[in-house]
Amino acid sequence: MVTPAHRKVVVRWLAGESIDALLAIITKSTQTHMWPPRHVFWKGLYDKGFVEEAWVALSPAAIRNAAVMFEETKDPIYTMTGS
């Protein structure tokens, strides 16, 4: 029950949070060196205004890692994923 302009602000903020959560989960799930630079890349695009929405879909193993991350941090962003 908000205006489209206000909804856009919230959705864009959630996109930034989703990028942070997704790349943290992927980094933990894969434990490779390639994901931190990709995090910087995608957050850079977000910071420049090129990303307005982001939707997270994870593998079963990554979903389990997200659940662990939620238990450790209590940050609900780690529960906002799909498979």
N, C-alpha and C positions, 0 to 999 in steps of 0.2 A: 504494500500500500504506500509506495513511495513514487516519486516522479521518475520518469526514465533517466533523467540526468543524474539523479541521486543513485539510482540502481547501477548505472554505469560506473560510478565512483566505487561502489562496494564490490562489484564484479571485478573491476581492474585491481583493486587491493587484494582480493582473493586470488587473482592470477599470480601476483607476486609471491604471496604466501605459498601457493601451490607449487610454483617453480622451486622455491626453497625446500619445501618438503619432499617433492619428487626427487630432486637431485641428491638430497641427504639420504633418502631411502635407497636410491640406486647405488650411491657410493658405498653404503654399508652392505648392500646385497652383493655387489660385484667385487668389492675391495680391489679395484684397479686404479691406476693413476690417471686414467683418461677423463673421469667425471668432474673433478674440481675445476679444470679449465672450461669445461662445458657449462658448468654452473655460472662462472664469470661471464661467459659469452651470452647465455640466455638472460641473465639478470641485467646485463648491459643493454640488450635489446629492450627489455622491459623498462629499464630506467629512461631510455630514450623515447618511450611512448609507442614502440612498435608492437607490443603485446598487450592486448586488452582482455583476453580471456585465456584460461588454461584449464584443462580437464585431465585428471590423473587416472591412468589405468595401469595396474601392476600385475606381475606374475604372482602365482600362489606363494612362492618363496619371499618375494618382496612384500606381499601383504603380511606375512608373518613378521618380517622385520619391522614393518610399520607398526604393528601391534606392540612389539617390544619397545619401540621408540615412544609410542604413546604411554605405555606403562612407566617408562623412565622419566618422561617429561611432563605428562598430563596435558600436553598440547593437543587440542582436538583436531588440528590440521592433519595429524597422522591417521585419523579415522575417516577422512574425507576422500576415499579412493574407490575406484571400481576395478573389476577384474574382467 
